[in-house]
């Protein structure tokens, strides 16, 4: 019983380490591998690694993409759902909406 409770506590702790955040794209610096997003009223900059998973989410579902797709994102208009681990992004979901 103790092993079960201890393993459950460890799983909950590890799940709490990563955070999913709704953000708006500001800029992506490919040289520095830095992604700047606006979360509410403040801007935050995160590191992007080769392990960062990028997907485009539309009405047809999610499709995997390369990190270079961020260079086509519109500043202040493209919505992102990012999963972070401290200051590093582990997953980016680019939300595609209706064209204006």
N, C-alpha and C positions, 0 to 999 in steps of 0.2 A: 504494500500500500504506500509506503514511504517513497519507493522508487517511482511509482506512478505520479504521486504529487510533485516530486522533485522534477521529473521530466516535463510535467505540465507547466510548472513554474518557469523552467528554462525556455520552453517554446513560447510562452507568453512574453517573456523578457526579450527574446530575439525578434519577435514580431513587433515589439514596440520600438526597436532600434531604427527601423526604416519608416519613413513618413511619405504619404502620398499627398501632393499639393496641387491644387488647381492654380495655374499661373497664366500670365499673358506674356508672350514672347517680346523681348526688347532687342537683343542682339546676340549673335554667335560669332566668336573669334576663333577661326579654324587654327590659326598659328598657336595660340595659347591654349586651345581646347577648353574655352570658357564659355558658358552659357549664362546670359543675364536675363532674368525674368522679373516680372512685377507681380508680387503677391500682395493683393490688397493695395495698400498705399505705399509700400516700401519695395525697393528693388533689391534683389539678391543675385549673387554670382556663384555659380557652381562649376566644378570641374567635370569634364566629360572624358571618359576613357574609351579604350577600344572594346571594352566589355559592355558598354552602354547599349541597351537594346532600344531601338527606335521603331515605332509602328505608327501608321497613319490610320486613324479611326474615322470611318465614314458611315453612310447608311448601308453600305454593302458589308460592313464588318471591318475587322482590323487586318492590315497588310503590313508586313515587315518592310522597312526601308533603311537606307544608309543614313549616316549622320549628316551627310551633305545636303539632305532635304531641308535642313534648317536654314540654309543660305537663301532659300526661296520663300521663307516665311515672311509675312508682313509685320513690321514693327507696330506693336500696340493693338493688333487685330487678331493675330493667330493665337488660339487658346491651346495650352499644353496641360497635360496631366503628368507631372513628373514624380518619380519615386526617388527619394534621396536617402543617402546614408552619410550623415554628417554633412560634409561639403562636397560630396561626389554624387553625381546623378547615376543611378543604376538602370532606370527605365524612363523613356519619354514616349508619351502617346500624344501625337499631334491630332487635334480635333478638327475635322473638316465640317464646315457648315454650308449653308446656302450661300451662293454667290450673290453679291449685292449688285 
